[in-house]
Amino acid sequence: MNRLGFIIGGLLLVLLIASSTLFIVDQRQVAVIYEFGQIKEVVQEPGLKFKLPPPFQNVGFLDRRIQTLDSPETRPIFTAEKKSLVIDWLVKWRVSDPRQFIRNNGVDIRNLEARLSPIVHAAFNEEVTKRTVGGVLSTERDKVMKDVRDRLADDAKSFGIEILDVRIKRVDFVANITESIYSRMASERKQVANQLRSTGGAEGEKIRADADRQREVIVAEAYRDAQKLKGEGDAKASAIFAEAFGRDPQFAQFYRSLDAYRASFRSKGDLLVIDPSSSEFFKAMRGSGTAPAAPAGRK
């Protein structure tokens, strides 16, 4: 009976010693073996590992996955225009040098985050104070994030970590000045809009004046060309009439008499009080070869 108890006790002692010397490294972790409080070895390969039993050696674990640090508070930052902004940010990081990380922060990630947060805020403060509100909000937003990440690179090495990314989640004005800032922005936009309207109105007047000038020139040139063509036509017509009348003077006189009659009796109310038998005006109607021009008076 005593022998059986001795065997069982020995087995339990062996299991206890084995459990204190064996440990498992997960693929998401890094194991750090301490020997009398000093870092003896860093194990990064996953699997079942061996160490000496306490108090000779102890083991600690670090998370090797990508971590996210969010801005813990929203302190205002002043821009180059002395405008106060509140910026919410996040930083993506991971452990790159476990020995350096433990020397500076231990194995608790919260120790690192407490030390890294003010450094990130200071880096944002340095970059934002060099830029305007418009630059931080839109045109230089990506540049701000890149410059902050570059600023954190040296500090990250001293902490034993690697900065993977820096992002701005939200940019806003401080609550007590938001309304006045929006009012000023609206006023500035209205001023720009009025300036553009006035510039557009001046350009419109200039275009209309130019169009009117071109219209006057075109109309004048068209009238000149029309008068020229009309004069040439009248000249040709007169030449044709002169040639025709020169061939037959009696017919020409008869044609003029018809024109005179047409001019004298344009409407039914036209009336001439003369003696047709003695008047030269009706000579063509009486069958004579010639007829005088129309009388000056008509009633």
Kinemage of the C-alpha trace (Angstrom):
@kinemage 1
@onewidth
@group {chain A} dominant
@subgroup {mainchain}
@vectorlist {calphas} color= white
{ca met a 1} P 0.000 0.000 0.000
{ca asn a 2} L 2.823 2.383 0.888
{ca arg a 3} L 4.542 1.451 -2.342
{ca leu a 4} L 1.419 2.286 -4.399
{ca gly a 5} L 1.075 5.637 -2.702
{ca phe a 6} L 4.730 6.368 -3.359
{ca ile a 7} L 4.265 5.553 -7.061
{ca ile a 8} L 1.168 7.749 -7.353
{ca gly a 9} L 2.905 10.593 -5.549
{ca gly a 10} L 5.896 10.260 -7.842
{ca leu a 11} L 3.679 10.397 -10.920
{ca leu a 12} L 1.929 13.506 -9.637
{ca leu a 13} L 5.285 15.140 -8.978
{ca val a 14} L 6.454 14.291 -12.497
{ca leu a 15} L 3.240 15.725 -13.980
{ca leu a 16} L 3.613 18.872 -11.903
{ca ile a 17} L 7.215 19.344 -13.008
{ca ala a 18} L 6.250 18.654 -16.672
{ca ser a 19} L 3.401 21.154 -16.544
{ca ser a 20} L 5.764 23.815 -15.212
{ca thr a 21} L 8.373 23.155 -17.921
{ca leu a 22} L 6.114 22.842 -20.968
{ca phe a 23} L 4.083 25.661 -22.547
{ca ile a 24} L 2.210 26.231 -25.808
{ca val a 25} L 2.857 29.225 -28.076
{ca asp a 26} L -0.219 30.262 -30.067
{ca gln a 27} L 0.304 31.534 -33.629
{ca arg a 28} L -1.206 34.853 -32.582
{ca gln a 29} L 1.301 35.299 -29.750
{ca val a 30} L 4.966 35.786 -28.974
{ca ala a 31} L 6.385 34.027 -25.912
{ca val a 32} L 9.091 35.665 -23.781
{ca ile a 33} L 11.103 33.443 -21.412
{ca tyr a 34} L 12.467 35.190 -18.288
{ca glu a 35} L 15.396 33.862 -16.288
{ca phe a 36} L 15.672 35.415 -12.842
{ca gly a 37} L 13.752 38.475 -14.079
{ca gln a 38} L 15.851 38.958 -17.226
{ca ile a 39} L 14.734 38.199 -20.792
{ca lys a 40} L 16.355 34.928 -21.742
{ca glu a 41} L 14.668 34.077 -25.015
{ca val a 42} L 11.887 35.248 -27.354
{ca val a 43} L 9.905 32.436 -28.978
{ca gln a 44} L 7.956 33.425 -32.097
{ca glu a 45} L 7.338 29.999 -33.652
{ca pro a 46} L 4.018 28.444 -32.568
{ca gly a 47} L 3.867 25.011 -30.963
{ca leu a 48} L 4.776 23.116 -27.749
{ca lys a 49} L 7.910 24.569 -26.117
{ca phe a 50} L 10.142 23.713 -23.130
{ca lys a 51} L 11.606 25.844 -20.334
{ca leu a 52} L 13.074 25.326 -16.880
{ca pro a 53} L 10.625 25.172 -14.001
{ca pro a 54} L 10.045 28.185 -11.755
{ca pro a 55} L 11.745 29.970 -10.155
{ca phe a 56} L 14.523 29.427 -12.672
{ca gln a 57} L 12.470 30.473 -15.705
{ca asn a 58} L 9.052 32.047 -16.265
{ca val a 59} L 7.162 32.775 -19.463
{ca gly a 60} L 5.069 35.761 -20.625
{ca phe a 61} L 3.048 36.290 -23.777
{ca leu a 62} L 2.603 39.237 -26.160
{ca asp a 63} L -0.141 39.620 -28.757
{ca arg a 64} L 1.475 39.816 -32.204
{ca arg a 65} L -1.735 40.838 -34.024
{ca ile a 66} L -2.410 44.348 -35.350
{ca gln a 67} L -3.688 46.604 -32.583
{ca thr a 68} L -5.835 49.740 -32.800
{ca leu a 69} L -5.297 52.807 -30.643
{ca asp a 70} L -8.213 55.269 -30.652
{ca ser a 71} L -7.924 58.863 -29.468
{ca pro a 72} L -8.806 58.677 -25.747
{ca glu a 73} L -9.937 62.316 -25.523
{ca thr a 74} L -10.873 65.183 -27.787
{ca arg a 75} L -8.610 68.084 -26.935
{ca pro a 76} L -8.777 71.115 -29.273
{ca ile a 77} L -5.965 71.809 -31.757
{ca phe a 78} L -5.380 75.252 -33.294
{ca thr a 79} L -4.853 75.697 -37.028
{ca ala a 80} L -2.650 78.269 -38.768
{ca glu a 81} L -5.665 80.620 -38.732
{ca lys a 82} L -6.001 80.221 -34.935
{ca lys a 83} L -9.192 78.206 -35.400
{ca ser a 84} L -9.842 75.496 -32.817
{ca leu a 85} L -10.510 71.989 -34.159
{ca val a 86} L -11.334 68.701 -32.470
{ca ile a 87} L -9.808 65.679 -34.225
{ca asp a 88} L -10.687 62.029 -33.603
{ca trp a 89} L -7.944 59.694 -34.836
{ca leu a 90} L -6.827 56.082 -34.739
{ca val a 91} L -3.433 54.399 -35.052
{ca lys a 92} L -2.823 50.856 -36.299
{ca trp a 93} L 0.300 49.223 -34.783
{ca arg a 94} L 1.863 45.887 -33.866
{ca val a 95} L 4.804 44.581 -31.876
{ca ser a 96} L 7.975 44.434 -33.987
{ca asp a 97} L 10.672 44.013 -31.306
{ca pro a 98} L 9.368 42.030 -28.288
{ca arg a 99} L 12.523 42.619 -26.179
{ca gln a 100} L 12.366 46.392 -26.660
{ca phe a 101} L 8.623 46.399 -26.091
{ca ile a 102} L 8.925 44.596 -22.751
{ca arg a 103} L 11.840 46.754 -21.568
{ca asn a 104} L 9.733 49.917 -22.123
{ca asn a 105} L 6.197 48.743 -21.420
{ca gly a 106} L 6.168 45.285 -19.851
{ca val a 107} L 3.698 42.777 -21.259
{ca asp a 108} L 0.601 44.927 -20.696
{ca ile a 109} L -0.460 46.682 -23.921
{ca arg a 110} L -2.341 49.311 -21.936
{ca asn a 111} L 0.975 50.671 -20.658
{ca leu a 112} L 2.063 51.355 -24.246
{ca glu a 113} L -1.253 52.959 -25.205
{ca ala a 114} L -1.090 55.299 -22.213
{ca arg a 115} L 2.373 56.476 -23.317
{ca leu a 116} L 1.694 56.537 -27.081
{ca ser a 117} L -1.561 58.579 -26.986
{ca pro a 118} L 0.009 61.931 -25.948
{ca ile a 119} L 2.780 61.437 -28.517
{ca val a 120} L 0.218 60.942 -31.303
{ca his a 121} L -1.730 63.998 -30.144
{ca ala a 122} L 1.462 66.083 -30.132
{ca ala a 123} L 2.276 64.915 -33.678
{ca phe a 124} L -1.201 65.941 -34.868
{ca asn a 125} L -0.798 69.279 -33.117
{ca glu a 126} L 2.501 69.914 -34.956
{ca glu a 127} L 0.988 69.137 -38.351
{ca val a 128} L -2.386 70.868 -37.928
{ca thr a 129} L -0.888 74.157 -36.704
{ca lys a 130} L 0.923 74.472 -40.061
{ca arg a 131} L -2.283 74.219 -42.099
{ca thr a 132} L -5.566 76.020 -42.588
{ca val a 133} L -9.015 74.687 -41.741
{ca gly a 134} L -9.723 73.977 -45.412
{ca gly a 135} L -6.466 72.047 -45.716
{ca val a 136} L -7.183 69.858 -42.681
{ca leu a 137} L -10.772 69.224 -43.756
{ca ser a 138} L -10.145 68.379 -47.408
{ca thr a 139} L -7.149 69.339 -49.530
{ca glu a 140} L -4.322 68.255 -47.173
{ca arg a 141} L -6.064 65.632 -45.053
{ca asp a 142} L -4.064 62.709 -46.522
{ca lys a 143} L -0.825 64.692 -46.176
{ca val a 144} L -1.538 65.329 -42.488
{ca met a 145} L -2.021 61.598 -41.824
{ca lys a 146} L 1.158 60.682 -43.712
{ca asp a 147} L 3.259 63.318 -41.927
{ca val a 148} L 1.962 62.186 -38.507
{ca arg a 149} L 2.860 58.578 -39.327
{ca asp a 150} L 6.368 59.673 -40.356
{ca arg a 151} L 6.757 61.618 -37.106
{ca leu a 152} L 5.783 58.552 -35.059
{ca ala a 153} L 8.271 56.245 -36.789
{ca asp a 154} L 11.257 57.020 -34.508
{ca asp a 155} L 9.198 56.930 -31.305
{ca ala a 156} L 7.679 53.628 -32.418
{ca lys a 157} L 11.136 52.023 -32.702
{ca ser a 158} L 11.987 53.042 -29.140
{ca phe a 159} L 8.751 51.380 -27.990
{ca gly a 160} L 9.475 48.202 -29.964
{ca ile a 161} L 6.448 48.603 -32.230
{ca glu a 162} L 5.723 49.390 -35.878
{ca ile a 163} L 3.191 52.058 -36.928
{ca leu a 164} L 1.167 50.635 -39.811
{ca asp a 165} L -1.363 53.377 -40.405
{ca val a 166} L -2.703 56.671 -39.062
{ca arg a 167} L -6.248 57.787 -39.829
{ca ile a 168} L -8.394 60.835 -39.089
{ca lys a 169} L -11.901 59.651 -38.243
{ca arg a 170} L -13.594 62.996 -37.674
{ca val a 171} L -12.723 66.691 -37.750
{ca asp a 172} L -15.068 69.204 -36.158
{ca phe a 173} L -15.074 72.665 -34.649
{ca val a 174} L -15.250 73.210 -30.920
{ca ala a 175} L -18.915 73.325 -29.914
{ca asn a 176} L -18.951 76.930 -28.663
{ca ile a 177} L -17.566 78.362 -31.921
{ca thr a 178} L -19.216 76.037 -34.445
{ca glu a 179} L -22.162 78.356 -35.103
{ca ser a 180} L -19.994 81.449 -35.578
{ca ile a 181} L -17.640 79.550 -37.898
{ca tyr a 182} L -20.535 78.323 -40.012
{ca ser a 183} L -21.943 81.864 -40.190
{ca arg a 184} L -18.584 83.236 -41.308
{ca met a 185} L -18.210 80.487 -43.902
{ca ala a 186} L -21.705 81.234 -45.221
{ca ser a 187} L -20.861 84.938 -45.411
{ca glu a 188} L -17.647 84.207 -47.295
{ca arg a 189} L -19.472 81.923 -49.735
{ca lys a 190} L -22.096 84.613 -50.334
{ca gln a 191} L -19.369 87.172 -50.983
{ca val a 192} L -17.737 84.864 -53.508
{ca ala a 193} L -21.117 84.172 -55.125
{ca asn a 194} L -21.881 87.894 -55.436
{ca gln a 195} L -18.459 88.513 -56.942
{ca leu a 196} L -19.022 85.748 -59.472
{ca arg a 197} L -22.485 87.131 -60.311
{ca ser a 198} L -21.081 90.605 -60.875
{ca thr a 199} L -18.264 89.231 -62.995
{ca gly a 200} L -20.778 87.203 -64.987
{ca gly a 201} L -23.047 90.258 -65.411
{ca ala a 202} L -20.129 92.337 -66.719
{ca glu a 203} L -19.136 89.576 -69.122
{ca gly a 204} L -22.761 89.291 -70.254
{ca glu a 205} L -22.994 93.024 -70.946
{ca lys a 206} L -19.728 92.870 -72.847
{ca ile a 207} L -20.981 89.977 -74.972
{ca arg a 208} L -24.315 91.713 -75.644
{ca ala a 209} L -22.557 94.971 -76.614
{ca asp a 210} L -20.262 93.079 -78.959
{ca ala a 211} L -23.239 91.255 -80.484
{ca asp a 212} L -25.124 94.530 -80.979
{ca arg a 213} L -22.078 96.083 -82.628
{ca gln a 214} L -21.684 93.120 -84.949
{ca arg a 215} L -25.412 93.270 -85.766
{ca glu a 216} L -25.171 96.971 -86.665
{ca val a 217} L -22.137 96.309 -88.861
{ca ile a 218} L -23.860 93.405 -90.607
{ca val a 219} L -27.082 95.405 -91.181
{ca ala a 220} L -25.108 98.412 -92.497
{ca glu a 221} L -23.083 96.242 -94.851
{ca ala a 222} L -26.238 94.468 -96.037
{ca tyr a 223} L -27.999 97.818 -96.650
{ca arg a 224} L -24.945 99.090 -98.534
{ca asp a 225} L -24.848 95.975 -100.697
{ca ala a 226} L -28.619 96.181 -101.266
{ca gln a 227} L -28.434 99.810 -102.328
{ca lys a 228} L -25.545 99.015 -104.600
{ca leu a 229} L -27.471 96.174 -106.236
{ca lys a 230} L -30.586 98.331 -106.477
{ca gly a 231} L -28.620 101.133 -108.129
{ca glu a 232} L -27.077 98.702 -110.577
{ca gly a 233} L -30.551 97.293 -111.338
{ca asp a 234} L -32.062 100.750 -111.836
{ca ala a 235} L -29.187 101.673 -114.128
{ca lys a 236} L -29.691 98.548 -116.201
{ca ala a 237} L -33.458 99.116 -116.290
{ca ser a 238} L -32.969 102.728 -117.416
{ca ala a 239} L -30.527 101.607 -120.071
{ca ile a 240} L -32.977 98.974 -121.304
{ca phe a 241} L -35.859 101.503 -121.333
{ca ala a 242} L -33.736 104.091 -123.121
{ca glu a 243} L -32.691 101.595 -125.738
{ca ala a 244} L -36.264 100.377 -126.226
{ca phe a 245} L -37.742 103.879 -126.366
{ca gly a 246} L -35.028 105.004 -128.756
{ca arg a 247} L -36.105 102.371 -131.255
{ca asp a 248} L -39.807 103.484 -131.230
{ca pro a 249} L -40.353 107.032 -129.852
{ca gln a 250} L -44.126 106.965 -130.436
{ca phe a 251} L -44.517 103.748 -128.444
{ca ala a 252} L -42.372 105.216 -125.724
{ca gln a 253} L -44.618 108.289 -125.536
{ca phe a 254} L -47.686 106.074 -125.497
{ca tyr a 255} L -46.191 103.990 -122.645
{ca arg a 256} L -45.496 107.147 -120.643
{ca ser a 257} L -49.106 108.241 -121.155
{ca leu a 258} L -50.311 104.932 -119.748
{ca asp a 259} L -48.081 105.394 -116.713
{ca ala a 260} L -49.532 108.896 -116.288
{ca tyr a 261} L -53.077 107.505 -116.438
{ca arg a 262} L -52.197 104.800 -113.941
{ca ala a 263} L -50.730 107.375 -111.566
{ca ser a 264} L -53.741 109.708 -111.946
{ca phe a 265} L -56.484 107.131 -111.468
{ca arg a 266} L -55.189 104.915 -108.648
{ca ser a 267} L -58.556 104.643 -106.886
{ca lys a 268} L -62.238 104.910 -107.787
{ca gly a 269} L -62.538 108.267 -106.059
{ca asp a 270} L -59.983 110.024 -108.273
{ca leu a 271} L -61.580 112.785 -110.389
{ca leu a 272} L -60.201 115.225 -113.018
{ca val a 273} L -62.253 118.290 -114.072
{ca ile a 274} L -60.918 119.180 -117.560
{ca asp a 275} L -62.131 119.317 -121.124
{ca pro a 276} L -61.110 116.001 -122.689
{ca ser a 277} L -61.567 117.291 -126.227
{ca ser a 278} L -59.091 120.111 -125.841
{ca ser a 279} L -56.744 118.618 -123.207
{ca glu a 280} L -53.478 117.106 -124.349
{ca phe a 281} L -53.671 114.694 -121.395
{ca phe a 282} L -56.238 112.435 -123.107
{ca lys a 283} L -54.620 112.609 -126.528
{ca ala a 284} L -53.517 108.955 -126.331
{ca met a 285} L -57.091 107.904 -125.642
{ca arg a 286} L -58.334 109.766 -128.649
{ca gly a 287} L -56.077 107.710 -130.902
{ca ser a 288} L -53.445 110.375 -131.546
{ca gly a 289} L -49.883 109.324 -131.871
{ca thr a 290} L -48.526 111.351 -128.926
{ca ala a 291} L -49.751 112.387 -125.506
{ca pro a 292} L -48.392 114.955 -123.063
{ca ala a 293} L -47.348 114.297 -119.505
{ca ala a 294} L -49.960 114.346 -116.721
{ca pro a 295} L -51.234 117.794 -115.597
{ca ala a 296} L -49.891 119.220 -112.397
{ca gly a 297} L -53.327 119.673 -110.801
{ca arg a 298} L -55.703 116.841 -109.873
{ca lys a 299} L -58.932 117.013 -107.960
